[in-house]
Amino acid sequence: MEIRPATAEDLPACQAIYAHHVLEGTGTFEEIPPALEEITTRHRQIVGAGRSWLVATDATGLLGFAYFDQYRPRSAYRFTAEDSVYVRENVRGQGVGKALVGRLLSDARAGGFRQMLAVIGDSENTGSIGVHASLGFQRVGTMRDVGFKFGRWLDVIIMQRALDADN
């Protein structure tokens, strides 16, 4: 598996992976998959701000993607990042997400960030919770019943990890 910065040529596969998660999962609270043009705009904004948008690939193609951005736009959050990670359905549980998030941690630290947050849709999203926990994220909060998708109320789990030189 190779992890590298995403290029424009990777974005159709990113869009397809994300569309699956939008339509079938609760890890994102979007309900309508964004078009390729919107994914391209998001990629351009993330990379243009000096953040990382990464892909994992192998001989079968694009396995997953991940990116980070400043947690919120207000200036006081400028040292806190939030990650997002999405993996192709048929390779989930094989270490792709962990490898992507691990690289994001290094990139965010190198970019001057001090904290990384994971804002995980659905308290039953054990895969994402487990990936983040395995990389040293601590669960710091639960926002109860803040999303409604697929006819049910969903929690959001907040996990946090310091990015100091000792981690």
Number of C-alpha atoms within 10 A of each C-alpha: 15 13 18 15 14 19 13 11 8 17 19 16 18 24 20 16 19 24 19 15 21 19 16 12 18 22 22 19 19 16 16 9 16 15 12 16 12 12 18 19 10 13 20 15 13 17 17 10 11 13 19 24 25 23 27 21 17 10 8 7 11 21 25 24 30 23 26 26 23 22 18 12 9 8 8 8 13 16 17 22 27 19 21 21 23 23 25 19 12 8 12 14 13 10 12 25 26 19 17 25 23 15 18 25 24 14 17 26 20 12 13 14 21 18 21 25 23 25 22 25 22 26 19 15 16 11 13 23 22 12 19 23 16 12 15 13 19 17 16 11 12 16 15 13 13 13 17 13 16 11 6 8 12 21 19 22 20 19 21 21 22 18 20 11 9 5 11
